[in-house]
C-alpha cells in the first residue's frame, strides 16, 4: 500500500466512479481499476460493492476511506510545514513573559533559540499572566512563557509545553 494507491482509492470514492476518478487523475480507467484491485488483493478485502456501473463502499472501504483521507491530508501538509519551518529561519518573534519567567526561564531559553535561529529577532514584553494571555489571544505575541504552574484546564484552547523546572524552594522564595 502506498500514497499513490490511497489517492486513487479516495478519488474513486469522491468521484463516485472509476471512470470519473481516472479523468480527475489523468489516468486510464484500467489503471485506476488495477490500483484498487491491488489494494483489495494485497489485503484480502473488498473495498467496493459493484452492481453494474454503480459502486458503493463496503464497511472495509469506509474504514479505509476515513483513514486514507486523513493520511493524505497530512501528507499534503508536509510541504507547507517545511515552508513554515524555513520561514522561521528569519523574521521576528513576539514573546510575552511573566516577571518570574523573564528573570529565571527566558535567559537560557532565549540563548538556545538565538543559537538555533540567529536571523530571528525576538521581542519580549512582560506582564502578569492575564495580560500576556490576552496579548496571545489578540495576536500581539506569538509565544508566552509563564513562571508558574498554569493548569491547561483553565485555558483548554492553548497548547502548553514545559520548558524547565526549578527547585520548589527557589520558586517559593520569589513572590
C-alpha positions in Angstrom: 0.0 0.0 0.0 1.3 3.4 -0.9 0.1 7.0 -1.0 -0.5 6.8 -4.8 -2.8 3.9 -4.4 -4.6 5.6 -1.5 -5.0 8.8 -3.5 -6.5 6.8 -6.4 -8.9 4.9 -4.0 -10.0 8.2 -2.4 -10.6 9.7 -5.8 -12.9 6.8 -6.8 -14.8 7.3 -3.6 -15.1 11.1 -4.0 -16.0 10.9 -7.7 -18.3 8.0 -7.4 -16.9 6.1 -10.3 -13.7 4.6 -11.6 -14.1 6.5 -14.9 -14.5 9.9 -13.3 -11.6 9.2 -10.9 -9.5 8.3 -13.9 -10.4 11.6 -15.6 -9.7 13.6 -12.5 -6.3 12.0 -12.0 -5.4 12.0 -15.7 -5.0 8.2 -15.7 -6.7 5.5 -17.7 -9.7 3.7 -16.2 -7.9 0.3 -16.4 -5.0 1.8 -14.4 -7.4 3.1 -11.7 -9.1 -0.3 -11.6 -5.8 -2.1 -11.3 -4.6 0.0 -8.3 -7.9 -0.6 -6.5 -7.8 -4.3 -7.3 -4.2 -4.4 -6.0 -5.3 -2.8 -2.7 -8.1 -5.4 -2.4 -5.9 -8.3 -3.3 -2.9 -7.3 -1.1 -5.2 -7.0 2.0 -7.7 -9.7 1.1 -10.7 -7.3 1.4 -13.3 -5.9 -0.9 -13.4 -2.1 -0.9 -16.4 -1.6 -3.2 -19.7 -3.4 -3.9 -20.1 -3.3 -7.7 -23.5 -3.5 -9.2 -23.2 -2.8 -12.9 -21.8 0.6 -13.2 -22.8 1.6 -9.7 -20.3 1.2 -6.8 -20.7 1.6 -3.1 -18.3 1.3 -0.2 -18.1 -1.9 1.9 -17.5 -1.5 5.6 -13.8 -2.1 5.0 -13.9 0.6 2.2 -15.5 3.1 4.6 -12.9 2.4 7.2 -10.0 2.7 4.7 -11.5 6.0 3.3 -11.6 7.6 6.7 -8.0 6.7 7.5 -6.7 7.3 3.9 -8.3 10.7 3.5 -6.8 11.8 6.9 -3.4 10.4 5.9 -3.4 12.1 2.5 -4.4 15.4 4.1 -1.5 15.1 6.5 0.9 14.1 3.6 -0.3 17.1 1.6 0.5 19.4 4.6 4.2 18.3 4.7 5.4 20.8 2.1 3.7 23.7 3.8 5.1 22.6 7.1 8.6 22.6 5.6 8.0 26.1 4.2 6.8 27.3 7.6 9.9 25.8 9.2 12.1 27.6 6.6 10.3 30.8 7.3 11.4 30.6 10.9 15.0 30.9 9.7 14.5 34.7 9.6 11.9 37.2 10.8 10.6 38.4 14.2 9.1 36.5 17.1 6.9 38.5 19.5 7.1 36.9 23.0 5.3 37.6 26.3 6.7 36.6 29.6 5.7 36.8 33.3 8.2 38.5 35.5 9.3 35.2 37.1 9.8 33.7 33.6 11.5 36.7 32.3 14.1 36.5 35.1 14.7 32.8 35.5 13.4 30.9 32.4 13.8 33.3 29.5 17.6 33.9 29.5 18.7 30.3 28.9 15.8 29.6 26.6 16.5 32.7 24.6 20.2 31.9 24.3 19.4 28.5 22.9 16.8 29.9 20.5 19.2 32.6 19.2 21.9 29.9 18.7 19.5 27.9 16.6 17.9 30.8 14.8 20.4 33.7 14.6 18.4 35.6 12.0 15.2 35.8 14.0 14.9 38.9 16.2 13.0 38.3 19.4 10.8 41.0 21.0 9.9 40.4 24.7 7.1 42.1 26.6 6.5 41.4 30.3 3.2 41.4 32.2 1.1 39.4 34.5 -0.4 36.1 33.3 -3.8 37.6 32.4 -2.2 40.4 30.4 0.2 38.2 28.4 -2.5 35.6 27.7 -4.7 38.4 26.4 -1.8 39.5 24.2 -1.5 36.0 22.9 -5.2 35.7 22.1 -5.2 39.1 20.3 -2.1 38.2 18.2 0.2 40.8 19.8 2.5 38.0 20.9 3.1 34.5 19.4 4.6 32.8 22.3 4.1 33.1 26.1 6.4 31.9 28.8 4.9 31.6 32.3 6.8 31.1 35.5 4.1 29.3 37.5 2.2 26.1 37.0 -0.7 27.2 34.8 -3.2 24.3 34.5 -4.3 23.7 31.0 -7.8 23.0 32.2 -8.2 26.8 32.7 -7.2 27.6 29.2 -8.2 24.5 27.1 -7.7 26.1 23.7 -3.9 26.8 24.3 -1.0 24.4 23.9 1.4 24.1 26.8 5.0 22.8 26.9 7.1 22.6 30.0 10.5 24.3 29.2 12.1 23.5 32.5 11.6 23.3 36.2 13.2 24.8 39.3 13.6 23.7 42.9 10.5 24.3 45.0 12.5 26.4 47.5 13.6 28.8 44.8 10.1 29.1 43.4 8.6 29.8 46.9 11.3 32.3 47.7 10.2 34.5 44.8 6.9 36.3 45.1 
